[in-house]
Amino acid sequence: MTSTDISTKRCPDRIDAEVSPRGTLELLSQQEVDRLRNVRNSSVYELFRRCSLAVLNCDDTTDDAAEVFARYANFSIEIVHRARGIKLRLKNAPACAFVDGTIMNGVRDHLFAVLRDMVFLSGEVEALAAMKALSAEEEDGLTRNLVFNFLRNAGLLKPRLPPRLVVCWGGHSIGREEYLYSKAVGYQLGLRGLDICTGCGPGAMKGPMKGATIGHAKQRNREGRYIGISEPGIIAAESPNPIVNHLVIMPDIEKRLEAFVRLGHGIIVFPGGAGTLEEILFLIGTLMDPRNADVQLPVIFTAGPGNQDYFTAIDAFLVDTLGEDVRRFYRVIVNDTAAVALALRDGMAAVANNRRASRDAYYYNWLLSIPPAMKSHFVVSHDNMAALDLRRSLPAAELVINLRRAFSGIVAGNVKESGIHMIRDHGPFQLHGDSDILTAMDTLLRKFVVQGRMKLGGGTYNPCYRINAEDSGGR
């Protein structure tokens, strides 16, 4: 027992404790302490409680957020004032976050990162609300600055570092072979001094980080960065893995995606499910914008032995819906971990030259233009999903936005508590559009099901969507 963690009550899987900050939020003015304490009475408290529970529930393997919240319905967290700062009082917290009554240091860091970001979010609510009255150009500038402010507040922007941050996307529930391949890629990246940024969860988000730790260790690199970027709606289904040493929680999925592409210097995509495809569509839709013709952002799709069909299907879907020209925005490398790392190493040099020539910052891609409709928050509901226009007559730049929103809704219906409740109460989302587009979409999703990429908690997958092709009578 330590002076900073006082256990007062134990039961088989619950614990009560008081936890003090370490390395963050330690030096606070009385005004800052008052602002933190006000979280208890603000609209973000329940968000703070749930995100904190997700962080503390660190050894759980379920990806059903509703089940986690139901199991720990009596969990509470209180910000306690003291003369020199604050501490957190936890009741009925998951015992897996503690060793002999003392919270694990990594979990403590993540817990106070949640507090830091929730307090910052509470101070940015007015800015988020103000977007509704802005023009598209004004909103674009505001979100760039908002994402920048979140990342800066989290201490993630490092002005003196050259480009070396690789964003890795992929499934959180994957097989052993896919996990080992993502770990092997991370190892090759680590050997070359590259840092890792992921969605911070398990699976393909953990593998590259774990591999990079070994690569960094062999090179005696003690400054490795393992950045996790999450958002409140998904963190409970993808709790931060223990390797993450810098955690930030963005306000919503769109800000999270924008943070990835503005913070990262290159992107690797591993096999995943609907969420991974949503990320791909956000990325491709951004790179397709003519304003980004001169922006360097290397993108690699990669899969290990036995999984090459995954990106064959993704490539076919992208070409079927967006046209052949889409292939110039990514490169597919199959079963060659060193080739992936070499491509990113060379890509870092190209990014550095590009940023110098354009006078853009190394640490934040200010000049990247994200279509306003792509990063405008999409509220998932049955009406909004049914209203999505998925027709060939749309320009590709508009179609890709609607496709991204469709997959965002499918992700919500699969793993987010609010979406799961919508499906339970009102049935599957309805998707409408041209037969060839919906058929390509449905074919890909069915392949995900066959490959086990859309299962929750090991159970049978029940589709949260229904396809309605306008020219074929639906299916």
C-alpha positions in Angstrom: 0.0 0.0 0.0 1.3 3.5 -0.9 0.4 7.0 0.1 -1.2 7.6 -3.2 -3.3 4.5 -3.5 -5.4 3.5 -0.5 -7.6 0.4 -0.8 -10.4 0.4 1.7 -12.5 -2.5 0.4 -12.1 -5.5 -1.8 -14.3 -8.1 -3.4 -13.4 -10.7 -6.0 -13.6 -8.4 -9.0 -14.2 -4.9 -7.5 -12.0 -2.6 -5.5 -12.3 0.9 -3.9 -9.3 3.1 -4.0 -8.0 6.7 -4.0 -5.5 7.5 -6.8 -3.2 10.4 -7.2 -1.7 11.7 -10.5 1.7 10.9 -11.7 3.5 12.9 -14.3 0.3 14.8 -15.3 -2.1 17.1 -13.5 0.2 17.2 -10.5 0.8 20.9 -10.4 -2.5 22.8 -10.5 -3.7 26.2 -9.4 -6.8 26.5 -7.2 -8.6 27.8 -10.3 -7.7 24.7 -12.2 -8.7 22.5 -9.3 -12.1 24.2 -9.2 -12.6 23.6 -12.9 -11.8 19.9 -12.5 -14.2 19.6 -9.6 -16.9 21.1 -11.7 -16.8 18.1 -14.0 -18.9 16.3 -11.5 -21.7 18.7 -12.2 -21.3 19.1 -15.9 -22.7 17.3 -18.9 -19.5 15.5 -19.5 -19.4 13.7 -16.2 -21.1 10.5 -17.4 -18.8 10.5 -20.4 -15.8 10.8 -18.0 -17.2 8.0 -15.8 -17.6 5.6 -18.8 -14.2 6.4 -20.4 -12.6 5.9 -17.0 -14.3 2.5 -16.5 -13.0 1.5 -20.0 -9.5 2.3 -19.0 -9.7 0.5 -15.6 -11.3 -2.6 -17.3 -7.9 -3.3 -18.8 -7.9 -7.1 -18.9 -11.3 -7.6 -20.3 -11.6 -9.3 -23.7 -15.2 -8.4 -24.5 -15.9 -5.7 -27.1 -19.5 -5.2 -26.1 -19.6 -1.8 -24.4 -23.2 -2.2 -23.1 -22.2 -5.5 -21.4 -19.3 -3.7 -19.7 -21.4 -0.8 -18.4 -24.1 -3.2 -17.2 -21.6 -5.3 -15.3 -20.1 -2.3 -13.6 -23.3 -0.3 -13.1 -22.3 0.7 -9.6 -18.9 2.0 -10.5 -18.3 5.7 -9.6 -15.4 8.1 -9.7 -15.1 11.3 -7.8 -12.6 14.2 -8.1 -11.4 15.0 -4.6 -9.9 18.4 -3.8 -6.9 18.7 -1.6 -4.5 21.5 -0.8 -1.8 20.5 -3.3 -4.1 19.3 -6.1 -6.5 16.5 -6.7 -7.0 12.8 -6.4 -9.6 10.4 -7.8 -11.8 8.4 -5.5 -12.9 5.1 -7.1 -15.7 2.8 -5.9 -16.5 -0.6 -7.4 -13.6 -0.3 -9.9 -12.4 -3.4 -11.8 -9.8 -5.1 -9.7 -7.8 -6.1 -12.7 -6.3 -2.5 -12.8 -4.6 -3.0 -9.4 -1.7 -5.1 -8.1 -1.9 -5.7 -4.3 -4.2 -2.8 -3.9 -2.1 -0.3 -5.9 -3.1 0.8 -9.4 -0.8 -0.1 -12.2 1.2 2.9 -13.4 0.2 2.6 -17.0 -3.5 2.4 -16.1 -3.0 5.4 -13.8 -1.5 7.4 -16.7 -4.4 6.5 -19.0 -6.9 7.3 -16.3 -5.6 10.9 -15.8 -5.3 11.3 -19.6 -9.1 10.7 -19.7 -9.6 13.3 -17.0 -7.3 15.8 -18.9 -9.2 15.3 -22.1 -12.7 15.4 -20.6 -11.9 18.6 -18.8 -10.5 20.1 -22.0 -13.6 18.9 -23.9 -15.8 20.6 -21.4 -14.0 23.9 -22.2 -14.4 23.4 -25.9 -18.2 22.7 -26.0 -19.0 26.2 -27.1 -16.5 26.0 -29.9 -18.1 22.8 -31.1 -21.6 24.3 -30.9 -20.4 27.4 -32.8 -19.7 25.3 -35.9 -23.4 25.1 -36.7 -23.4 28.8 -37.6 -20.3 28.8 -39.6 -19.6 28.6 -43.4 -17.8 25.5 -44.6 -14.5 27.4 -44.9 -14.8 28.8 -41.3 -15.7 25.3 -40.0 -12.7 23.8 -41.7 -10.4 26.3 -40.0 -12.1 25.8 -36.7 -11.8 22.0 -36.7 -8.1 22.2 -37.8 -7.4 24.3 -34.7 -9.6 22.3 -32.5 -7.8 19.0 -33.3 -4.5 20.9 -33.0 -5.5 22.1 -29.5 -6.5 18.7 -28.3 -3.2 17.2 -29.5 -1.2 20.0 -28.1 -3.0 19.8 -24.8 -2.1 16.1 -24.6 1.6 16.9 -25.2 1.7 15.0 -28.5 3.1 17.7 -30.8 6.9 17.6 -30.9 8.3 20.5 -33.0 11.9 19.3 -33.1 11.3 15.7 -34.2 11.7 14.8 -37.9 8.9 12.8 -39.6 8.8 9.3 -38.2 5.3 8.6 -36.9 3.5 5.8 -38.6 -0.3 5.4 -38.1 -1.4 1.8 -38.1 -5.1 0.9 -38.7 -6.7 -2.6 -38.6 -9.1 -4.9 -36.8 -9.4 -5.1 -33.0 -10.6 -8.7 -33.1 -8.3 -10.7 -35.4 -6.7 -14.1 -35.5 -3.4 -15.1 -34.1 -1.6 -15.2 -37.4 -2.8 -11.7 -38.4 -1.7 -10.4 -35.0 1.8 -11.8 -35.3 2.1 -10.3 -38.8 1.2 -6.9 -37.5 3.7 -7.4 -34.7 6.4 -8.4 -37.2 5.7 -5.2 -39.3 6.0 -3.1 -36.1 9.3 -4.8 -35.3 10.7 -3.8 -38.7 9.4 -0.2 -38.2 11.0 -0.1 -34.8 14.4 -1.2 -36.1 14.3 1.8 -38.4 13.5 4.2 -35.7 9.9 4.8 -36.6 7.2 5.5 -33.9 3.7 4.0 -33.8 0.2 5.6 -33.6 -2.9 3.5 -33.5 -6.5 3.5 -32.3 -4.9 2.2 -29.0 -7.0 -1.0 -28.7 -6.1 -4.7 -29.1 -5.4 -6.7 -32.2 -3.8 -4.8 -35.1 -3.6 -1.7 -32.9 -1.5 -3.5 -30.3 0.6 -5.7 -32.6 2.6 -3.0 -34.3 3.3 -1.3 -30.9 4.5 -4.5 -29.3 6.8 -5.3 -32.3 8.1 -1.8 -32.3 9.1 -2.0 -28.6 11.4 -4.9 -29.5 12.9 -3.1 -32.5 13.4 0.0 -30.4 15.0 -2.0 -27.6 17.5 -3.7 -30.0 18.5 -0.2 -31.3 18.7 1.1 -27.7 16.0 3.6 -28.5 14.5 4.7 -25.2 12.4 7.5 -26.7 9.9 5.3 -28.6 6.4 6.8 -28.9 3.3 4.6 -28.8 0.4 7.0 -29.3 -3.2 5.9 -28.9 -6.0 8.0 -30.3 -9.6 7.1 -29.3 -13.0 8.7 -28.9 -15.7 8.4 -26.2 -18.1 6.3 -28.3 -15.6 3.5 -29.0 -13.1 3.4 -26.1 -15.2 1.0 -24.0 -15.1 -1.5 -26.9 -11.4 -0.9 -27.5 -9.8 -0.1 -24.1 -6.2 1.2 -24.4 -3.6 -1.5 -24.6 -0.9 -1.4 -22.0 1.9 -0.4 -24.5 0.3 3.0 -25.2 2.4 5.7 -23.5 0.6 8.7 -24.9 -3.2 8.6 -24.9 -5.7 11.2 -26.2 -9.4 11.0 -26.5 -10.9 13.1 -29.2 -14.5 14.5 -29.1 -15.9 12.2 -31.9 -15.0 9.8 -34.6 -14.4 12.5 -37.2 -12.0 14.5 -35.0 -10.3 11.2 -34.2 -9.8 10.4 -37.9 -8.6 14.0 -38.6 -6.1 13.7 -35.7 -4.6 10.5 -37.3 -4.0 12.1 -40.7 -2.7 15.4 -39.4 -0.4 13.9 -36.8 0.9 10.9 -38.8 3.5 11.0 -41.5 2.5 7.7 -43.1 -0.2 5.1 -42.8 -0.3 1.3 -42.8 -3.6 -0.5 -43.0 -3.9 -4.1 -41.8 -7.0 -6.3 -42.3 -10.0 -5.4 -40.2 -13.7 -5.0 -40.4 -16.2 -2.2 -41.0 -14.3 0.2 -38.8 -11.2 -0.3 -40.8 -13.0 0.3 -44.0 -14.5 3.5 -42.6 -10.9 4.7 -41.9 -9.9 3.8 -45.4 -12.8 5.7 -47.0 -12.0 8.8 -44.9 -8.3 8.6 -46.0 -9.0 8.0 -49.6 -11.7 10.6 -49.8 -9.3 13.1 -48.3 -6.4 12.2 -50.7 -8.8 12.4 -53.6 -9.4 16.1 -52.9 -7.6 18.1 -55.7 -6.2 20.5 -53.1 -4.0 17.6 -51.8 -2.4 16.9 -55.1 1.0 18.0 -53.8 0.7 16.5 -50.3 2.9 13.5 -49.4 1.3 10.9 -47.2 2.5 7.3 -48.0 -0.3 4.7 -47.6 0.4 0.9 -47.5 -2.2 -1.8 -47.4 -0.6 -5.0 -46.1 -1.6 -8.5 -45.0 0.3 -11.7 -44.1 0.2 -15.2 -45.5 -3.3 -16.5 -46.0 -4.9 -13.1 -45.8 -4.0 -11.5 -49.1 -7.6 -12.0 -50.3 -8.7 -9.3 -47.8 -7.0 -6.5 -49.8 -8.0 -8.0 -53.1 -11.6 -7.6 -51.9 -10.9 -4.0 -50.6 -9.2 -3.0 -53.8 -12.1 -4.4 -55.9 -14.7 -2.6 -53.7 -12.8 0.8 -54.0 -12.5 0.4 -57.8 -16.1 -0.7 -58.2 -17.4 2.3 -56.3 -14.9 5.0 -57.0 -13.1 4.1 -60.2 -9.7 2.9 -61.3 -8.0 6.1 -60.5 -8.4 5.4 -56.8 -5.4 2.9 -56.9 -2.9 5.8 -57.2 -3.5 6.7 -53.5 -2.3 3.4 -52.0 0.1 0.5 -52.5 -0.5 -3.1 -51.6 2.3 -5.2 -50.1 1.6 -8.8 -49.2 3.6 -10.9 -46.8 6.8 -8.8 -46.7 7.3 -7.0 -43.4 10.7 -5.5 -44.4 9.3 -4.1 -47.7 6.5 -2.4 -45.7 9.0 -0.8 -43.3 11.4 0.2 -46.2 8.5 1.8 -48.0 7.6 3.8 -44.9 11.2 4.7 -44.2 11.6 6.1 -47.8 8.2 7.7 -47.4 9.4 9.6 -44.3 12.2 11.2 -46.4 9.7 12.3 -49.0 7.4 13.7 -46.4 10.3 15.7 -44.8 11.2 17.1 -48.2 7.6 18.0 -49.0 7.0 19.7 -45.6 10.2 21.8 -46.0 9.2 22.8 -49.6 5.7 23.7 -48.6 6.8 25.4 -45.3 4.4 23.1 -43.4 5.2 21.8 -39.9 6.7 18.4 -39.3 4.5 17.8 -36.2 1.1 18.7 -37.7 -0.1 18.6 -41.3 -1.7 22.0 -41.5 -1.9 22.0 -45.3 -3.8 18.8 -45.7 -7.3 19.7 -46.9 -10.1 17.4 -45.6 -13.4 17.9 -47.4 -15.8 19.7 -44.9 -18.5 17.1 -45.4 -16.0 14.3 -44.7 -15.2 15.6 -41.2 -18.6 17.0 -40.3 -19.9 14.9 -37.5 -22.4 12.3 -38.8 -25.1 11.5 -36.2 -26.0 7.9 -36.6 -29.7 7.2 -36.6 -32.2 5.2 -38.6 -33.4 8.3 -40.5 -29.9 9.5 -41.3 -28.7 6.1 -42.4 -31.8 5.7 -44.7 -31.2 9.2 -46.1 -27.7 8.4 -47.4 -27.5 8.7 -51.1 -25.5 5.8 -52.5 -25.9 6.3 -56.2 -23.5 6.1 -59.1 -24.7 9.5 -60.4 -23.0 11.2 -57.6 -19.4 12.6 -58.1 -16.9 10.2 -56.6 -15.9 12.8 -54.1 -19.5 12.9 -52.7 -20.1 9.2 -53.0 -17.0 8.4 -50.9 -18.3 10.6 -48.1 -21.7 8.8 -48.0 -20.0 5.4 -48.1 -17.8 6.5 -45.1 -20.9 7.5 -43.2 -22.7 4.2 -44.0 -19.8 2.3 -42.6 -19.7 4.6 -39.6 -23.3 3.7 -38.9 -22.5 0.0 -39.2 -19.6 0.4 -36.8 -22.0 2.1 -34.3 -24.5 -0.7 -34.7 -21.8 -3.3 -34.1 -19.8 -1.9 -31.1 -21.1 1.4 -29.8 -23.6 1.3 -26.9 -25.9 3.9 -28.5 -25.9 2.1 -31.9 -26.5 -1.3 -30.3 -29.6 0.0 -28.5 -30.9 1.6 -31.7 -30.7 -1.8 -33.5 -32.3 -3.6 -30.5 -35.2 -1.1 -30.3 -35.9 -0.4 -34.0 -34.3 -3.1 -36.1 -31.5 -2.9 -38.7 -30.5 0.3 -40.4 -31.9 0.6 -44.0 -29.4 1.5 -46.8 -30.7 2.7 -50.2 -28.9 3.3 -53.5 -27.9 1.8 -56.9 -27.8 -1.9 -57.1 -24.2 -2.2 -58.2 -22.9 0.0 -55.4 -25.0 -1.7 -52.7 -24.1 -5.1 -54.1 -20.4 -4.3 -53.9 -20.9 -3.1 -50.3 -23.0 -6.1 -49.3 -20.5 -8.5 -50.9 -17.7 -7.0 -49.0 -19.5 -7.1 -45.7 -20.6 -10.7 -46.2 -16.9 -11.6 -46.8 -16.1 -9.8 -43.5 -18.7 -12.0 -41.8 -17.3 -15.2 -43.3 -13.8 -14.2 -42.2 -15.1 -13.6 -38.7 -14.4 -9.9 -38.9 -17.8 -8.7 -37.6 -18.3 -11.0 -34.6 -18.8 -9.6 -31.1 -17.5 -11.5 -28.0 -17.2 -14.7 -30.0 -20.9 -14.9 -30.7 -22.9 -15.1 -33.9 -23.0 -11.9 -35.9 -26.4 -10.4 -36.5 -26.3 -7.8 -39.3 -27.2 -4.3 -38.2 -28.0 -3.2 -41.7 -30.4 -4.1 -44.6 -29.7 -3.5 -48.2 -32.4 -1.9 -50.4 -31.4 -1.6 -54.0 -33.7 0.9 -55.8 -33.5 -0.8 -59.2 -33.8 -4.5 -58.0 -36.5 -4.4 -55.4 -34.2 -4.7 -52.4 -32.6 -7.8 -50.9 
